[in-house]
């Protein structure tokens, strides 16, 4: 049920979803409260019964009467409502008609204007009668739960999808001539209604700067709206009228995308999971978009395009110039964007997730048993991967997934924490490298548990081999490999052993921390090069449990624990004392900082084989009196507020949890540019990235931060915001749930 089916993202979602639904499971219908709208014909083409009531907003009572009659006639199991009028009037009618279930499908991340008192009262009264709230992006969850006061257990995120087959990334350049654009002219395009929240003003101001550097660039503004006349006037006043084409509303979006070299969105707020951006990615176009709403969930910054802050024309222009000036970058980003749609955002996947969610609401899948997940490790270390998986286990929905841990060799130091959290831990007691009893024991364990999915990680090599073999021999429905590192070729090593790459076809999915990591594994380690090296790839970023932002008392307690004075400038690193973390780079940089900042102190949190060597280095550099070695600490998150800057000097990384934890407490980050750190830290926004091993660059960043408290505060605030948006542990758990459900489904 929708107000109408005019041309828009939410309306396109209706027009594509309903015709694709499995008719053996669903009997879909559509009702427009007002007129039909331009997409109404798509329902008829898909054989979807549809009706328009042609009621106005002033005819609310008549609309409810019509809806009650329609519901009593068709007796739906579920009514889905979208849009204000439909949400209110549709739910009232559903209550009167005694429809068993009502779902509100939310397509915004916030309200453009505050909700009226009447609407707030209606929402509150109708909340108990609402079975579920569906969204399209994880970024909506705070809005739905905190602002709309909906129960978190009623919220389900089902991301939009498109059919990649409808978008040809290698076709001709589309209709250039009719717009007066030369075949060789670079084209930047946007598909969006001309409404205030889309902020075309920022785009046009950015266009002025782009054209100053690249005079031949053309801007294709696809869409219509009340602001068209004003925007055309602005283009003329900026002197770029000859470079900007306003096409008006068009129905040939896929064809127009082929005309573009770069896709752009300049929205200032409430962008959710824009269909236009999905279509541009499917068409193999790099995108430069503002980091609002669910857009960061779609674009892998620096891989499939660039993210920029909203309302900053200069930053938008710089990113556009960068992409337009590098043809190889455009091609690389476009291919990565297309690949991401094919693996994560297909229409088929979106439709199936929607179908399962609707069956859940209707109680058609209530008798299912949880998916049984067995994580197989050699043993538990106090390391990033093990702690991450413990936290993921804690946040999995027990009605969907029942996890347990199998240790091949011994339990290890974290096993008791798994047990305390309520998870089964089984130790097989493997003896030596060639213990022939381990594999049959593991197979028996999987069969006894009736395991549905085996999960192994890349750095537990025995588990990586034996876990997958046992899953196959034990006829486990699915097995997954999780990769948590990259850039290892720089130190002569591999993330995935060659034998694991050559047998990837035996696994059902490769779990990645970022799209960037997938690009690395394909280019450097040969993943996907041949059929037997291919498997499904799923990007599930690391996340942490988010606590409130620390206050002054938290900082003071942490400083006392670390032995720091109130006025000390504290630089910290949380990392195992190993060659990978390259502490010596930070030590040399800190020695440079100490010359100009007498209050500087270095805090080294962690233990390892290099402790004696690093203590000796600190003495040699004359910074021993300013350096605190804490050893291994389990209260790292309580200690972080005592720092002023968090550093990481590694030669290779994945998506380090310690950096996410630092950003969550509002610390600016200075790190070497390795692994997927670019996904966490945008240079100058959440901190700084420096080349691996570059002592001078690291020292310069520390000096700048030491003398600018306001800069530290600003970077810290932006880091916290990024973690809130993208790197929460509940988002990581939801990612695993989606993947497991896709692979195994309900029994």
C-alpha positions as CSV (number, residue, x, y, z in Angstrom):
1,X,0.0,0.0,0.0
2,X,1.5,3.3,-1.2
3,X,0.4,6.9,-1.7
4,X,1.1,6.4,-5.5
5,X,3.7,4.8,-7.8
6,X,5.4,7.9,-9.1
7,X,9.0,7.8,-10.2
8,X,11.1,7.5,-7.1
9,X,13.4,5.1,-5.2
10,X,10.8,3.6,-2.9
11,X,8.3,3.3,-5.7
12,X,10.8,1.6,-7.9
13,X,11.4,-0.8,-5.1
14,X,7.7,-1.8,-5.1
15,X,7.6,-2.1,-8.9
16,X,10.6,-4.4,-9.0
17,X,9.9,-6.4,-5.8
18,X,6.3,-7.6,-6.3
19,X,6.6,-9.0,-9.8
20,X,9.7,-11.1,-8.6
21,X,8.0,-12.8,-5.6
22,X,7.6,-16.5,-5.7
23,X,4.0,-17.2,-6.7
24,X,4.1,-20.6,-5.0
25,X,4.6,-18.8,-1.7
26,X,3.0,-15.4,-2.1
27,X,0.0,-13.7,-3.8
28,X,1.0,-10.1,-4.0
29,X,-1.3,-7.1,-4.7
30,X,-0.8,-3.3,-4.7
31,X,-3.0,-0.4,-3.7
32,X,-2.3,3.3,-4.5
33,X,-4.3,5.6,-2.3
34,X,-4.1,8.4,-4.8
35,X,-3.4,8.2,-8.6
36,X,-1.5,5.4,-10.3
37,X,1.8,7.1,-11.1
38,X,4.4,6.4,-13.8
39,X,5.5,3.0,-12.4
40,X,1.9,1.6,-12.1
41,X,2.2,-0.1,-15.5
42,X,5.2,-2.2,-14.3
43,X,2.8,-4.0,-12.0
44,X,0.4,-4.8,-14.8
45,X,3.3,-6.0,-16.9
46,X,4.3,-8.3,-14.0
47,X,0.7,-9.6,-13.7
48,X,0.3,-8.0,-10.2
49,X,-3.3,-7.1,-9.4
50,X,-3.3,-3.4,-8.6
51,X,-5.8,-0.7,-7.9
52,X,-5.7,3.1,-7.5
53,X,-8.3,4.7,-5.2
54,X,-7.8,8.2,-6.5
55,X,-8.4,9.7,-3.1
56,X,-6.9,12.9,-1.9
57,X,-5.4,13.7,1.5
58,X,-8.6,15.5,2.5
59,X,-10.6,12.3,1.9
60,X,-9.1,10.4,4.8
61,X,-12.3,8.8,6.1
62,X,-13.4,7.7,2.6
63,X,-9.9,6.3,2.0
64,X,-10.2,4.2,5.2
65,X,-13.7,2.9,4.1
66,X,-12.3,1.9,0.7
67,X,-9.3,0.2,2.3
68,X,-11.4,-1.8,4.8
69,X,-13.7,-3.0,1.9
70,X,-10.7,-4.0,-0.1
71,X,-9.1,-5.9,2.8
72,X,-12.3,-7.7,3.6
73,X,-12.6,-8.7,0.0
74,X,-9.1,-10.0,-0.5
75,X,-8.4,-11.2,3.1
76,X,-4.6,-10.5,3.1
77,X,-2.3,-12.2,5.6
78,X,0.0,-9.2,5.7
79,X,-0.5,-5.5,4.7
80,X,2.8,-3.6,4.0
81,X,2.5,0.2,4.2
82,X,4.9,2.8,2.8
83,X,4.6,6.6,3.1
84,X,2.9,8.8,5.6
85,X,-0.8,8.5,4.4
86,X,-0.4,4.8,3.8
87,X,1.3,4.2,7.1
88,X,-1.5,5.9,9.1
89,X,-4.6,5.2,7.1
90,X,-3.5,1.7,6.0
91,X,-2.8,0.6,9.6
92,X,-6.1,2.0,10.8
93,X,-8.0,0.1,8.1
94,X,-6.0,-3.1,8.8
95,X,-7.0,-2.9,12.5
96,X,-10.7,-2.4,11.5
97,X,-10.5,-5.2,8.9
98,X,-8.7,-7.5,11.4
99,X,-5.7,-8.2,9.1
100,X,-3.4,-10.5,11.1
101,X,-0.2,-8.6,10.4
102,X,0.9,-5.1,9.4
103,X,4.5,-4.2,8.3
104,X,5.7,-0.6,7.9
105,X,8.5,-0.5,5.3
106,X,10.7,2.5,6.1
107,X,12.6,4.2,3.2
108,X,14.2,7.2,5.0
109,X,16.8,7.7,7.7
110,X,15.2,10.8,9.2
111,X,12.4,13.3,8.7
112,X,12.9,16.4,6.6
113,X,10.6,18.3,8.9
114,X,9.5,17.4,12.4
115,X,6.5,15.1,12.6
116,X,3.3,16.9,13.5
117,X,1.6,16.2,16.8
118,X,-1.2,14.3,15.1
119,X,1.2,12.0,13.3
120,X,3.2,11.4,16.5
121,X,0.0,10.4,18.3
122,X,-1.1,8.2,15.4
123,X,2.3,6.4,15.4
124,X,2.2,5.8,19.1
125,X,-1.4,4.5,19.0
126,X,-0.7,2.2,16.0
127,X,2.7,0.9,17.2
128,X,1.2,-2.1,19.1
129,X,-0.8,-3.1,16.0
130,X,2.4,-3.1,13.9
131,X,4.0,-6.5,13.5
132,X,7.3,-5.4,12.1
133,X,9.3,-2.5,10.7
134,X,11.4,-3.3,7.6
135,X,14.2,-1.0,6.5
136,X,16.7,-1.0,3.6
137,X,19.9,0.1,5.4
138,X,21.5,-0.5,8.8
139,X,21.9,3.2,9.1
140,X,18.1,3.4,9.6
141,X,18.2,1.4,12.8
142,X,19.0,4.4,15.2
143,X,16.3,6.4,13.5
144,X,13.6,3.7,13.7
145,X,14.5,2.6,17.2
146,X,15.6,5.8,18.9
147,X,13.6,8.5,17.1
148,X,10.5,6.6,16.2
149,X,10.6,4.6,19.4
150,X,9.9,1.3,17.7
151,X,10.9,-2.0,19.4
152,X,14.4,-3.1,18.2
153,X,13.2,-6.7,18.0
154,X,10.6,-5.7,15.4
155,X,13.2,-4.1,13.1
156,X,14.5,-6.1,10.1
157,X,16.9,-4.7,7.4
158,X,16.4,-6.0,3.9
159,X,18.7,-4.2,1.5
160,X,17.6,-3.1,-2.0
161,X,18.8,-5.0,-5.0
162,X,19.0,-4.8,-8.8
163,X,19.3,-7.3,-11.6
164,X,22.8,-6.9,-13.0
165,X,21.7,-8.5,-16.2
166,X,19.7,-5.3,-17.0
167,X,22.8,-3.1,-17.0
168,X,25.6,-3.5,-19.5
169,X,28.8,-2.0,-18.3
170,X,30.5,-2.5,-21.7
171,X,27.8,-1.2,-24.0
172,X,27.8,2.0,-26.1
173,X,27.9,5.4,-24.4
174,X,24.2,6.0,-24.6
175,X,22.2,9.0,-25.8
176,X,25.0,11.7,-25.9
177,X,24.0,13.5,-29.2
178,X,20.5,14.5,-28.1
179,X,22.0,16.3,-25.1
180,X,24.6,18.1,-27.2
181,X,27.5,16.1,-25.6
182,X,30.5,15.1,-27.7
183,X,31.4,11.4,-27.8
184,X,34.8,12.2,-26.2
185,X,33.5,14.5,-23.5
186,X,33.8,13.3,-19.9
187,X,30.3,13.1,-18.3
188,X,29.4,13.3,-14.6
189,X,25.8,12.3,-14.0
190,X,23.2,12.3,-11.2
191,X,19.8,10.5,-11.1
192,X,17.7,12.2,-8.4
193,X,14.5,14.2,-8.0
194,X,15.1,17.9,-7.8
195,X,14.3,18.2,-4.1
196,X,16.1,20.1,-1.3
197,X,17.5,17.1,0.4
198,X,19.3,15.9,-2.8
199,X,21.3,19.2,-2.6
200,X,21.9,19.8,-6.3
201,X,23.2,23.2,-5.2
202,X,26.3,21.7,-3.7
203,X,26.8,19.6,-6.9
204,X,26.5,22.7,-9.1
205,X,29.0,24.6,-7.0
206,X,31.4,21.7,-7.2
207,X,30.8,21.6,-10.9
208,X,32.1,25.1,-11.2
209,X,35.4,24.0,-9.6
210,X,35.6,20.9,-11.7
211,X,35.1,22.8,-15.0
212,X,37.8,25.2,-14.0
213,X,40.3,22.3,-14.1
214,X,38.6,20.2,-16.8
215,X,36.7,22.5,-19.1
216,X,35.3,19.7,-21.3
217,X,33.4,18.0,-18.5
218,X,29.6,17.8,-18.9
219,X,27.1,17.4,-16.1
220,X,24.0,15.4,-16.8
221,X,21.2,16.2,-14.3
222,X,18.5,13.5,-14.7
223,X,15.3,14.1,-12.8
224,X,12.6,16.8,-12.3
225,X,11.0,18.7,-9.5
226,X,9.9,22.0,-8.1
227,X,13.5,23.3,-7.8
228,X,14.3,22.9,-11.5
229,X,13.9,26.6,-12.5
230,X,16.0,27.7,-9.5
231,X,18.8,25.3,-10.2
232,X,18.9,26.2,-13.9
233,X,19.2,29.8,-12.8
234,X,22.1,28.9,-10.5
235,X,23.9,27.1,-13.3
236,X,23.7,30.2,-15.4
237,X,24.8,32.5,-12.6
238,X,27.8,30.2,-12.0
239,X,28.7,30.5,-15.7
240,X,28.4,26.7,-16.3
241,X,25.1,26.6,-18.2
242,X,26.9,25.3,-21.3
243,X,28.3,22.4,-19.4
244,X,25.2,21.3,-17.5
245,X,22.2,19.5,-19.1
246,X,18.9,19.2,-17.3
247,X,17.1,16.2,-18.9
248,X,13.9,16.3,-16.8
249,X,12.3,13.0,-15.8
250,X,13.3,10.1,-17.8
251,X,12.3,6.4,-18.0
252,X,15.5,5.2,-19.6
253,X,17.8,5.3,-16.6
254,X,19.8,2.2,-17.5
255,X,20.6,3.7,-20.9
256,X,21.5,7.1,-19.5
257,X,24.0,5.5,-17.0
258,X,26.0,4.3,-20.0
259,X,26.5,8.0,-21.0
260,X,28.3,8.7,-17.7
261,X,31.9,8.3,-16.7
262,X,31.2,9.0,-13.1
263,X,28.0,8.8,-11.1
264,X,27.4,11.4,-8.3
265,X,25.0,11.9,-5.4
266,X,25.3,15.1,-3.4
267,X,22.5,14.5,-0.9
268,X,22.7,16.5,2.4
269,X,20.6,14.1,4.5
270,X,18.3,11.1,4.9
271,X,19.6,9.2,1.9
272,X,18.9,5.6,2.6
273,X,19.9,2.9,0.1
274,X,19.5,4.7,-3.2
275,X,18.4,2.6,-6.1
276,X,20.0,5.0,-8.5
277,X,23.4,4.4,-6.9
278,X,22.8,0.6,-7.1
279,X,22.0,0.9,-10.8
280,X,25.1,2.9,-11.4
281,X,27.2,0.3,-9.6
282,X,25.6,-2.4,-11.7
283,X,26.4,-0.4,-14.8
284,X,30.0,-0.5,-13.8
285,X,30.3,3.2,-13.0
286,X,32.5,4.6,-10.2
287,X,30.6,6.8,-7.8
288,X,31.4,9.9,-5.8
289,X,28.8,10.4,-3.1
290,X,28.2,12.2,0.1
291,X,28.6,9.9,3.2
292,X,25.0,10.1,4.4
293,X,22.5,7.5,5.5
294,X,23.2,4.1,4.0
295,X,25.5,5.2,1.2
296,X,28.7,4.2,3.2
297,X,27.2,0.7,3.3
298,X,27.2,0.6,-0.5
299,X,30.4,2.4,-1.5
300,X,33.8,1.0,-0.4
301,X,35.7,4.2,-0.2
302,X,38.7,4.2,-2.6
303,X,37.6,0.9,-4.1
304,X,34.2,1.4,-5.8
305,X,34.3,5.2,-5.6
306,X,34.8,8.0,-3.1
307,X,32.8,9.2,-0.1
308,X,32.9,12.9,0.8
309,X,31.2,14.9,3.6
310,X,27.9,16.6,2.8
311,X,27.6,20.3,2.0
312,X,31.3,20.6,1.0
313,X,31.5,21.5,-2.7
314,X,35.3,21.7,-2.7
315,X,35.7,18.1,-1.3
316,X,33.2,16.9,-3.8
317,X,35.0,18.6,-6.7
318,X,38.4,17.3,-5.7
319,X,37.1,13.7,-5.7
320,X,35.4,14.1,-9.1
321,X,38.6,15.6,-10.6
322,X,40.6,12.7,-9.2
323,X,38.4,10.1,-10.8
324,X,37.9,11.9,-14.1
325,X,41.7,12.4,-14.5
326,X,42.5,8.7,-14.2
327,X,41.0,6.4,-16.7
328,X,42.5,3.3,-15.2
329,X,41.1,4.2,-11.8
330,X,37.6,4.6,-13.3
331,X,37.8,1.2,-14.9
332,X,39.1,-0.4,-11.8
333,X,36.5,1.2,-9.6
334,X,33.7,0.4,-12.1
335,X,34.6,-3.3,-12.2
336,X,34.8,-3.4,-8.4
337,X,31.4,-1.7,-8.1
338,X,29.8,-4.2,-10.6
339,X,31.4,-7.1,-8.7
340,X,30.0,-5.9,-5.4
341,X,26.4,-5.7,-6.8
342,X,26.8,-9.2,-8.2
343,X,27.9,-10.6,-4.9
344,X,25.9,-8.6,-2.4
345,X,23.1,-6.5,-3.9
346,X,21.2,-8.6,-6.5
347,X,17.5,-8.3,-6.9
348,X,17.1,-12.1,-6.4
349,X,18.9,-11.9,-3.1
350,X,16.8,-8.9,-1.9
351,X,13.5,-10.6,-3.0
352,X,14.5,-13.8,-1.2
353,X,15.3,-12.0,2.0
354,X,12.0,-10.1,1.8
355,X,10.2,-13.3,1.3
356,X,11.8,-15.0,4.3
357,X,11.1,-11.9,6.4
358,X,7.4,-11.9,5.4
359,X,7.1,-15.6,6.2
360,X,8.6,-14.9,9.6
361,X,6.0,-12.2,10.2
362,X,3.2,-14.4,9.1
363,X,4.5,-17.3,11.3
364,X,4.9,-19.6,8.4
365,X,8.5,-20.4,9.5
366,X,7.9,-20.4,13.2
367,X,8.7,-24.1,13.7
368,X,12.2,-23.9,12.3
369,X,15.2,-24.8,14.4
370,X,18.3,-22.5,14.6
371,X,21.1,-22.9,12.2
372,X,23.9,-24.8,14.0
373,X,27.2,-23.1,13.5
374,X,30.5,-24.7,14.5
375,X,33.6,-22.5,14.7
376,X,36.7,-24.6,14.3
377,X,40.0,-23.2,15.7
378,X,43.3,-24.8,16.7
379,X,43.0,-23.1,20.1
380,X,41.8,-19.7,21.4
381,X,44.4,-16.9,21.6
382,X,43.7,-13.6,23.2
383,X,43.7,-12.1,19.8
384,X,41.6,-9.9,17.5
385,X,39.9,-12.8,15.6
386,X,39.0,-14.8,18.7
387,X,37.7,-11.8,20.6
388,X,35.7,-10.7,17.6
389,X,34.1,-14.1,17.2
390,X,33.2,-14.3,20.9
391,X,31.5,-10.9,20.6
392,X,29.7,-12.0,17.4
393,X,28.5,-15.1,19.1
394,X,27.0,-13.0,21.9
395,X,25.1,-10.8,19.4
396,X,23.7,-13.5,17.2
397,X,20.0,-14.0,17.4
398,X,19.6,-17.4,19.2
399,X,16.4,-18.1,17.3
400,X,18.4,-17.9,14.1
401,X,21.8,-19.2,14.9
402,X,23.1,-21.6,17.6
403,X,26.9,-21.3,17.7
404,X,29.6,-23.4,19.4
405,X,33.4,-23.7,19.4
406,X,35.6,-26.6,18.6
407,X,39.3,-26.5,19.5
408,X,41.4,-29.1,17.7
409,X,44.4,-28.9,20.0
410,X,43.6,-27.3,23.3
411,X,41.1,-24.9,24.8
412,X,43.4,-21.8,25.1
413,X,43.0,-18.8,27.3
414,X,39.6,-17.5,25.9
415,X,37.7,-20.8,26.1
416,X,36.3,-20.1,29.6
417,X,34.9,-16.8,28.3
418,X,33.1,-18.7,25.6
419,X,31.7,-21.1,28.2
420,X,30.7,-18.3,30.6
421,X,28.8,-16.7,27.8
422,X,26.8,-19.9,27.4
423,X,28.4,-21.5,24.4
424,X,29.5,-25.1,24.1
425,X,33.3,-25.6,23.8
426,X,34.6,-29.0,22.7
427,X,38.4,-29.8,22.8
428,X,39.5,-32.7,20.5
429,X,43.0,-33.0,22.0
430,X,45.0,-33.1,18.8
431,X,48.6,-34.4,19.4
432,X,51.2,-33.3,17.0
433,X,51.0,-32.3,13.3
434,X,50.1,-35.7,12.0
435,X,47.6,-36.9,14.5
436,X,45.4,-39.2,12.4
437,X,42.7,-39.4,15.0
438,X,41.8,-35.7,14.7
439,X,39.8,-35.8,11.5
440,X,37.5,-38.7,12.4
441,X,36.9,-37.1,15.8
442,X,36.0,-33.8,14.2
443,X,33.6,-35.6,11.7
444,X,31.9,-37.4,14.6
445,X,31.5,-34.1,16.5
446,X,29.9,-32.4,13.5
447,X,27.5,-35.3,12.9
448,X,26.6,-35.6,16.6
449,X,25.9,-31.8,16.7
450,X,24.0,-32.0,13.4
451,X,26.1,-28.9,12.4
452,X,24.7,-26.9,9.5
453,X,27.7,-24.6,8.9
454,X,31.5,-25.0,9.7
455,X,33.4,-21.7,10.0
456,X,37.2,-21.6,9.9
457,X,39.7,-18.7,9.9
458,X,42.7,-18.2,7.7
459,X,45.4,-18.1,10.4
460,X,44.5,-21.4,12.1
461,X,46.1,-23.5,9.4
462,X,45.2,-27.0,10.8
463,X,41.6,-25.9,11.3
464,X,41.5,-24.3,7.8
465,X,42.4,-27.7,6.3
466,X,40.7,-30.2,8.6
467,X,37.6,-28.1,9.2
468,X,36.7,-28.0,5.5
469,X,37.6,-31.6,4.9
470,X,35.5,-32.8,7.8
471,X,32.6,-30.6,6.7
472,X,32.7,-32.3,3.2
473,X,33.1,-35.8,4.6
474,X,30.5,-35.2,7.3
475,X,28.0,-33.8,4.7
476,X,27.7,-30.5,6.5
477,X,25.5,-28.3,4.3
478,X,28.0,-25.4,4.2
479,X,31.5,-24.3,5.2
480,X,33.0,-20.9,5.3
481,X,36.5,-19.4,5.4
482,X,37.0,-16.1,7.1
483,X,40.1,-14.1,6.1
484,X,41.3,-11.5,8.6
485,X,44.5,-10.2,7.1
486,X,46.0,-8.8,3.9
487,X,49.1,-7.1,2.5
488,X,51.2,-10.1,3.6
489,X,53.0,-10.3,0.2
490,X,55.0,-7.2,1.5
491,X,56.7,-9.5,4.0
492,X,56.9,-12.5,1.9
493,X,53.9,-14.3,3.3
494,X,50.3,-15.1,2.2
495,X,47.0,-14.7,3.8
496,X,45.6,-17.8,2.3
497,X,48.0,-20.8,1.7
498,X,48.2,-21.8,-1.9
499,X,46.5,-25.1,-1.2
500,X,43.6,-23.2,0.3
501,X,43.3,-21.0,-2.7
502,X,43.4,-23.9,-5.1
503,X,40.6,-25.6,-3.2
504,X,38.3,-22.6,-2.6
505,X,35.6,-24.3,-4.7
506,X,35.2,-26.7,-1.8
507,X,34.0,-23.9,0.4
508,X,30.6,-22.1,0.1
509,X,31.8,-18.6,0.9
510,X,34.9,-16.5,1.7
511,X,34.1,-14.0,4.4
512,X,36.0,-10.7,3.9
513,X,36.5,-7.7,6.1
514,X,36.2,-5.3,3.2
515,X,36.0,-5.1,-0.6
516,X,39.6,-3.8,-0.6
517,X,40.7,-7.1,1.0
518,X,38.9,-9.0,-1.8
519,X,40.7,-7.0,-4.4
520,X,44.0,-7.8,-2.7
521,X,43.3,-11.5,-2.6
522,X,42.4,-11.6,-6.2
523,X,45.3,-9.5,-7.5
524,X,48.1,-10.8,-5.2
525,X,47.1,-14.3,-4.2
526,X,45.1,-15.5,-7.2
527,X,41.7,-15.9,-5.7
528,X,39.1,-16.2,-8.4
529,X,41.6,-16.5,-11.3
530,X,40.3,-20.0,-12.2
531,X,37.0,-21.8,-11.6
532,X,38.5,-23.9,-8.8
533,X,39.7,-20.8,-7.0
534,X,36.3,-19.2,-6.9
535,X,33.6,-19.1,-4.3
536,X,31.0,-16.7,-3.1
537,X,32.5,-13.6,-1.4
538,X,30.7,-11.9,1.5
539,X,31.9,-8.6,3.0
540,X,31.3,-8.5,6.8
541,X,33.3,-5.8,8.5
542,X,34.6,-6.1,12.1
543,X,32.6,-4.4,14.7
544,X,32.6,-3.6,18.4
545,X,30.0,-3.2,21.1
546,X,29.4,0.5,21.3
547,X,29.6,2.1,24.8
548,X,28.6,5.7,25.7
549,X,31.2,8.3,24.8
550,X,33.7,8.5,27.8
551,X,33.5,11.6,29.9
552,X,36.1,13.5,32.1
553,X,35.8,11.0,35.0
554,X,36.6,8.1,32.6
555,X,39.6,10.0,31.3
556,X,40.9,10.8,34.8
557,X,40.6,7.2,36.0
558,X,42.4,5.9,32.9
559,X,45.2,8.4,33.3
560,X,45.7,7.3,37.0
561,X,45.8,3.7,35.9
562,X,48.4,4.5,33.2
563,X,50.5,6.7,35.5
564,X,50.0,9.9,33.4
565,X,49.7,13.4,34.6
566,X,46.8,15.7,33.8
567,X,48.8,17.8,31.2
568,X,50.7,14.9,29.5
569,X,50.1,14.4,25.8
570,X,49.7,10.7,25.6
571,X,50.4,8.7,22.4
572,X,49.3,5.1,22.6
573,X,49.6,1.9,20.7
574,X,47.5,-1.3,21.4
575,X,49.2,-4.2,19.6
576,X,51.1,-7.4,20.2
577,X,54.8,-6.7,20.5
578,X,55.6,-8.5,17.2
579,X,57.4,-7.7,13.9
580,X,54.1,-7.2,12.2
581,X,53.2,-4.2,14.3
582,X,56.6,-2.5,13.6
583,X,56.7,-0.6,17.0
584,X,60.2,0.7,16.1
585,X,58.7,3.1,13.5
586,X,56.5,4.6,16.2
587,X,59.4,4.8,18.7
588,X,61.5,6.7,16.2
589,X,58.6,9.1,15.4
590,X,57.9,9.6,19.0
591,X,61.5,10.5,19.6
592,X,61.1,13.3,17.0
593,X,57.9,14.5,18.8
594,X,59.6,14.5,22.2
595,X,62.0,17.2,21.0
596,X,59.2,19.7,20.5
597,X,56.7,18.5,23.1
598,X,58.2,18.0,26.6
599,X,54.8,16.7,27.9
600,X,54.7,13.8,25.4
601,X,54.3,10.3,26.8
602,X,54.2,7.0,24.9
603,X,52.0,4.2,26.2
604,X,52.6,0.7,24.8
605,X,49.8,-1.7,25.6
606,X,50.4,-5.4,24.7
607,X,52.9,-8.1,25.2
608,X,55.1,-10.3,23.0
609,X,58.5,-11.5,22.0
610,X,59.9,-8.1,21.2
611,X,59.4,-6.5,24.6
612,X,63.1,-6.6,25.6
613,X,64.2,-5.4,22.2
614,X,61.8,-2.4,22.3
615,X,62.7,-1.5,25.9
616,X,66.4,-1.4,24.8
617,X,65.4,0.8,21.8
618,X,63.5,3.2,24.0
619,X,66.6,3.6,26.2
620,X,68.8,4.1,23.1
621,X,66.5,6.8,21.8
622,X,66.4,8.6,25.1
623,X,62.6,8.1,25.6
624,X,62.6,5.3,28.2
625,X,61.5,7.7,30.9
626,X,58.6,8.8,28.8
627,X,57.5,5.3,27.8
628,X,55.1,3.1,29.7
629,X,54.9,-0.7,28.9
630,X,51.7,-2.0,30.3
631,X,51.9,-5.6,29.2
632,X,48.8,-7.6,28.1
633,X,45.6,-5.9,29.4
634,X,42.1,-7.1,29.2
635,X,40.8,-3.6,30.2
636,X,42.0,-1.9,27.0
637,X,38.7,-0.1,26.4
638,X,38.8,1.4,29.9
639,X,42.4,2.6,29.3
640,X,41.9,4.2,25.9
641,X,40.1,7.4,27.2
642,X,43.4,8.2,29.0
643,X,45.1,8.7,25.6
644,X,45.2,11.7,23.3
645,X,46.1,9.9,20.1
646,X,46.0,6.2,19.0
647,X,48.7,4.9,16.7
648,X,49.3,1.8,14.7
649,X,52.6,1.3,12.8
650,X,52.0,-2.1,11.3
651,X,53.4,-3.4,8.0
652,X,50.2,-5.4,7.4
653,X,46.8,-5.5,8.9
654,X,43.2,-6.5,8.2
655,X,40.5,-4.3,9.7
656,X,42.0,-3.9,13.2
657,X,39.5,-3.9,16.1
658,X,41.9,-1.8,18.3
659,X,41.6,1.1,15.8
660,X,37.8,0.8,15.8
661,X,37.8,0.8,19.6
662,X,40.0,3.9,19.6
663,X,37.7,5.8,17.3
664,X,34.7,4.7,19.4
665,X,36.1,6.6,22.4
666,X,36.7,9.7,20.3
667,X,40.5,9.4,19.7
668,X,42.1,10.6,16.5
669,X,44.0,7.8,14.8
670,X,47.5,7.9,13.1
671,X,48.2,4.7,11.3
672,X,50.3,3.3,8.5
673,X,48.3,2.9,5.2
674,X,48.0,-0.8,5.0
675,X,45.3,-3.4,4.9
676,X,41.8,-2.0,5.1
677,X,42.7,1.0,7.3
678,X,41.5,3.3,4.5
679,X,38.0,2.0,5.1
680,X,38.3,3.1,8.7
681,X,40.3,6.3,8.4
682,X,39.9,9.0,5.8
683,X,42.9,11.2,5.7
684,X,42.1,14.4,7.6
685,X,38.7,13.3,8.7
686,X,39.2,10.6,11.5
687,X,42.9,10.9,11.7
688,X,45.9,10.4,9.3
689,X,47.3,7.6,7.2
690,X,51.1,7.5,6.5
691,X,53.1,5.2,4.2
692,X,54.4,2.0,5.8
693,X,57.7,2.6,7.5
694,X,57.6,6.4,7.0
695,X,59.0,7.7,10.4
696,X,59.0,11.4,9.3
697,X,55.4,11.4,8.1
698,X,54.3,9.7,11.3
699,X,56.2,12.2,13.4
700,X,54.7,15.2,11.5
701,X,51.2,14.0,12.2
702,X,51.9,13.5,15.9
703,X,53.4,17.0,16.1
704,X,50.4,18.6,14.4
705,X,48.0,16.8,16.8
706,X,50.1,17.6,19.9
707,X,49.7,21.3,19.3
708,X,46.1,21.5,18.2
709,X,43.5,20.2,20.7
710,X,40.6,21.4,18.6
711,X,41.9,19.3,15.7
712,X,42.1,16.3,17.9
713,X,38.5,16.9,19.1
714,X,37.1,17.2,15.6
715,X,38.9,14.1,14.3
716,X,37.7,12.2,17.3
717,X,34.1,13.2,16.9
718,X,34.2,12.1,13.2
719,X,35.8,8.8,14.1
720,X,33.1,8.1,16.7
721,X,30.4,8.9,14.1
722,X,31.9,6.5,11.6
723,X,32.0,3.7,14.1
724,X,28.4,4.4,15.0
725,X,27.4,4.2,11.4
726,X,29.4,1.3,10.1
727,X,31.4,-0.7,12.7
728,X,29.0,-1.9,15.5
729,X,29.1,-5.5,16.5
730,X,25.4,-5.9,16.0
731,X,25.9,-5.0,12.3
732,X,28.7,-7.7,12.1
733,X,26.3,-10.3,13.7
734,X,23.5,-9.3,11.3
735,X,26.0,-9.8,8.4
736,X,26.8,-13.4,9.6
737,X,23.1,-14.1,10.1
738,X,22.2,-13.0,6.6
739,X,25.0,-15.1,5.1
740,X,24.2,-18.2,7.1
741,X,20.5,-17.9,6.3
742,X,21.3,-17.4,2.6
743,X,23.5,-20.5,2.5
744,X,21.4,-22.9,4.7
745,X,17.9,-21.3,5.0
746,X,15.3,-22.8,7.4
747,X,15.0,-26.5,8.0
